[in-house]
Amino acid sequence: MKIGNTEVKISFISIGVFVFFTLFLIIASLYNPVVQSNLIWMIPALFLLLIIPVGLNYLSRSQYKDLEPEYERVAKTVRVKLINENMVGKIVRINGVVERVHFQFLNRPQYSVADRSGAISVKMFTSPDEDIRVNDIVEVLGQVIRRYIVTGEPVINCVVIRKSPRQP
Amino acid sequence: MTGNPDNIPDSRHRYAEALVPLLAFGTTLAGIMLWQAGVRFEVQYAAAGGFFASCLLACIAWLRPRKDIVSLSTPIYGFLFLATPIDYAGGITLQLLYAIGLTALVIRLHYRFAPGIPGGSSGLDLPEPLKTYVGSIQDAFTGLGPAPGHSAAEAFFWFSGGEYRKAAEVSHAAVSRDGTFGPMARAFRILCQHADLLDKNLPRPKTFLTFLPDDAALLARPLPAAGDPDREFEVQLDNALLLLYSAAWHVSPADRPSLLALQGFAGKLLEA
């Protein structure tokens, strides 16, 4: 789905929540007259379960789109091995192969991207433009952060991840 | 604790760790006894010990070289228990469960986040295998003044922090200065070239600076077989960085605290 120039994706978990409560409401309304009398506000509330995640995804996607040119300009292309705790806050570009993908169903994908020198966790707090799968060769632009904000190993807070024909 | 040279846990920290369950259970048990004695008060205030215990736990966790986010966040829950009115049975049950949780966390902190854990460092010495490499080339830096050592530490620091322009400038200045011996000067030149390329986002040039075959004894990693210039280019940089790290360690003791903070990066460079 597209809003303006922004591609908006809804996560499977949001759809799952919507379907669960829809079924729950249908069953409850069949057996409970109190529920039937409240359907007038329950049905719009049910659709909010879809509209709010879509709205949030649109906001985060458009924010990330705005950041992209700045990251393109500032990022330094580095090997994974050179990323360390002392680089927290720095904007980097890495090229590598996607080894693992987690949490795509939450629209908060987390990738493990490896190049010849090592592997690093790449976290994204919104859905990417492209559908990224294991073994894709990708270019990642993002900021080095700690895994748990103040502690943990360095990971990349990804702003852009895109398939690249270039070998890592 | 980090400054303890022999890895013997500081006794003050041990007392502080022991105080966590004492405080957490103590005030709740005192609250139960007061109620049994007929003194009626809001039972939420018996959670004061739990709150102070969680603050203490967070302080202990903060002082550790590796931070435990779970322990650091416990005062939030401690405050909630203290601030929220609750009935006697529910309040006491929650407080006791919270005290058990805090005790488990302090035990976890003691064993899993203590300094000197395998792969960690005592805080004053380098971990293996970095220690062996740095120690093995100590003789090469005999008679070297502190200035090149400090420049080596500075170059390593800026490079590790992604400040490639500064790393290139420091390396360039160090090469121009007298008192830098052959392999170290080559390490500075190699670092300067790589930092410059990284700063300008340029790819590997066809020809690049390398160490001499005579320097092999000082290098941490052997060069790969011919025919893989990308790998060779990367190994040259890793060797240059590690040589400068070792030089800084031996020649500039004042920079050791900074170098210790970067031991993780240096250790990673040593890995094949």
Chai-1 contact restraints between the chains, C-beta under 6 A:
chainA,res_idxA,chainB,res_idxB,connection_type,confidence,min_distance_angstrom,max_distance_angstrom,comment,restraint_id
A,K76,B,L198,contact,1.0,0.0,6.0,A-B,restraint_1
A,T77,B,N201,contact,1.0,0.0,6.0,A-B,restraint_2
A,N84,B,S160,contact,1.0,0.0,6.0,A-B,restraint_3
A,N84,B,F265,contact,1.0,0.0,6.0,A-B,restraint_4
A,N86,B,S160,contact,1.0,0.0,6.0,A-B,restraint_5
A,N86,B,G161,contact,1.0,0.0,6.0,A-B,restraint_6
A,M87,B,G161,contact,1.0,0.0,6.0,A-B,restraint_7
A,M87,B,G162,contact,1.0,0.0,6.0,A-B,restraint_8
A,K90,B,G162,contact,1.0,0.0,6.0,A-B,restraint_9
A,Y148,B,I69,contact,1.0,0.0,6.0,A-B,restraint_10
A,T151,B,K67,contact,1.0,0.0,6.0,A-B,restraint_11
A,T151,B,I69,contact,1.0,0.0,6.0,A-B,restraint_12
